[in-house]
Each structure stands twice: as C-alpha cells, then as structure tokens.
Amino acid sequence: MARRFDLAEGPLGVFIRLLCGEVAAYLRSVDAPERIAAREEVAARIALHRPRVVVAHSLGSVVAYEALHAHPELQPELFLTLGSPLALPRVVFERLIPAPRPADSPQLRGEGLPGRTRWVNIADPGDPVAVPPRLGRFFNGIALDHTTAVSAHYRFHHAENYLLSATTAATIAPYLGI
C-alpha cells in the first residue's frame, strides 16, 4: 500500500507498516487465540451495553464485523464503518469470517450483517487504509456507502477526522434521540 500511494517514506509509511502488522497478526489464522479473544471481547461489550449504534474504525471494523457475525443475537440498529479495510484484497477480504462467497458473477461477495442491522460505510478517498473504497461493491447489505473527504493535511486515517465529519454526524444523528 505504501508503494502504491508513494508513501513508503516518512511518518505515514511507518503508520502503514504498523497497521499492516496488526492486521496480519489478527488475520493470521481463523482460530488464532488473539483473533478469537478480540472478537469475543467486542461481542461481550456489545452484549453488555446494548448500543443502538456500533461505530468501528479501521481494523476495528474487521473485528466488529466478525463479532456481529459470530453473535447474530447482537443486532444494533446501526453498524457504522469508518476508514475500513474490509474489502482489501488478499490482505483482509478473503480472510474474513464468514468467508466471502461467489456471487452471480466471478467476483466474491462478503456477507451482509445478520438480522436487521443497518450498515453504513464512510471512506475518505485519500485514506490509504480504506482501499478499495465503496464497500457496497464487495459486500451485501450496505445501506449507504459514502466516499467523502474527511482528512486534514497529513492526518490520513485518523478516527478523529471521521468522527468530526458532517457525514458521520448526519448518519448517527437519527439514533441519538435528541
């Protein structure tokens, strides 16, 4: 990724190498103890707090996606993914649980969420982690798939940028009850 976006040097290059290390550790195998523990911890928190909205950024979107599938009884009203690498080929997409399956075309499709959870994705087109953008091309069940600039200067992929964006605010506002 760093070479593709000409970011191999500097702080962003270091960030990408660190992020990819965490992703590789999480996705090492389907039964890796770290993967199971992370997924179960997220599921336990959702079960305990019963939030109407689950907001998941970056690798957290992968963990939360798998947690919601592993525990179909957990059905928040909204699953909001921000800067998600869920569709990243060969690195994430094909390693997901549940595994993507062939659609009517030769392309694999990821599973939508179980139950009635609404899934909205937001990706900054300049975010080197949210590649490829537009998760709806790869996953079933995405209600809205926004591509909107949220980055400021060199602060690519920061959760803060996504959380401060007008698109995020408009997406979660109906669930705040205020």
N, C-alpha and C positions, 0 to 999 in steps of 0.2 A: 504494500500500500504506500509506503513511504516513497519508493522509487516512482510509482505511478503518478503521484501528485507532486513530485520533485521536492519532497520534504525529508530526504534522508539525513540531512544535517540539521543541527540546531535543536532547540527545546521540543518542537513538535515531533521531530524524528525520534527523540528519546521517549516521548509520551507514547507514540505509536508502538515502539518496541516493547515498552512496559505493558501496554494494554494487550497486545497480542500474546504476551507471556501469560497474562491472567486468563485470557480466552483459551489458550492452549491447555493450561492446567485444568480449567473447568471441563473442557470437552475431551480430555484425554481418552476416556472410555465411558460407555454408558453406565457402568457400575462402579466408577471411581468413587471412593468414600467422600471426597471433597465435593463432588457434584451432588451426590445424594444428600449430604449434610446441608449444603447451601439451599437446595431446592426445598428440603423439608423445613428448614428454618423460615424461609419466606412463607411457605404454606401455613406454618404454625402461627406466624404473626398475622396473616390474613384471617385465619380462623379465630384468633383471639380478639382482634379488633373489629372484624366485620366491616371494613371500609366500603363506602359506596364506590370509591374511585381508587384504583391502583395505578400509580404513576411509576413507570420503570424507565430508567435511563441506561443506555449503553449495554454493557454485559448484564446489568440488572434486568433488562428486558428479556434476555435469553433465559435467565434463571426464573423470572416470574412467569414467562410463557410456559416453561416446563412444569413449574409448580401448579399452575392452574389446570394443566392437563392431567397431572398426576393426582389431583384432588378435584374432580369435577363438581363436587358438592360446594366448592368455593366459587361463588358466582357474583363478583362485584358488578355493579351496574356498568362501570366503565373501566376498560383497560387502556391506559394511555402510554404509548411507547414514544420515547424521545431519543433521537440520535441512535437508533437501534441498528445493530449489525446482524439482525436475524436472517437476512437474505444473502449475507456474504458467502459467495460460493466457495466450496472446498474447505473453508475455514470454519464456518458455522452451520450454514443451511443444511447440508447433507448429514450433519451430526446431531441434529435436533431429535428430541424425544417428545412427541411421536415423530418418526421419520417422515419426510415429505414423500408423497406418492405420485405416481404418474397421473396426470390429468387426461383429458381427451386428446391432448397433444403430446409430443415427446417431452415437453417440459414437466418437471416435477412441481407439485404444489404442496405447500405447507398446510397443515390443518388449521381451521379456524378454532376459536375457543369453544369449549363445551358450554352448553346452556345458552342463556340469553344475554351474556355479557357483550356489550358494545365495545368494539376495538377501534381506536383512533390512533393513527401514527403521524408523528411530526418529524420531519427531517430537514436539516439545513443543507442546501445543495453544495455548500463549501465544507461540510463536515466529512473528514476523511474516514470516519468510522461508520457513518450511516450510508454505507455503499452496499449494493446499489440502492438509491432512494426508491420511493414508491413501492412499499412492501405489498400493496394490493396486487401487483403483477406476479407475486410469488406465493401469496397466502390467500386462502379462502376467508371470508367473513370479516374483512376490514371495512368498516362503515365509512370512514373518511381517511384519506391519505394525503396529508398536507406536505408540500415542499415549500418552505418559507425561510428566508434569511433571518437567522437569529444571532449569528456570530458578530462580535465586535472586535475589529482589528485582528490580532493574532490569537484570540481566545477561542479557538475552534473547539468544539465538542464539550464545552463546559455545561454542566447541568443548569447552572445559574442562568445562562443565556436562554436556554429553552424555557425555564420556569418563568422568566421575566417577559417572554414574548406575548404579544397580543393574541396570537393563535392559540397558545396554551390557555390563556385566561378565558377566551371565548369558549374553548372546549370544556373546561371544568366548571364554568360559572353556573350552568343549569343544575349541577349536582351539589352546590354549596348551600342551598336552602336559605339564602339571604335576600 
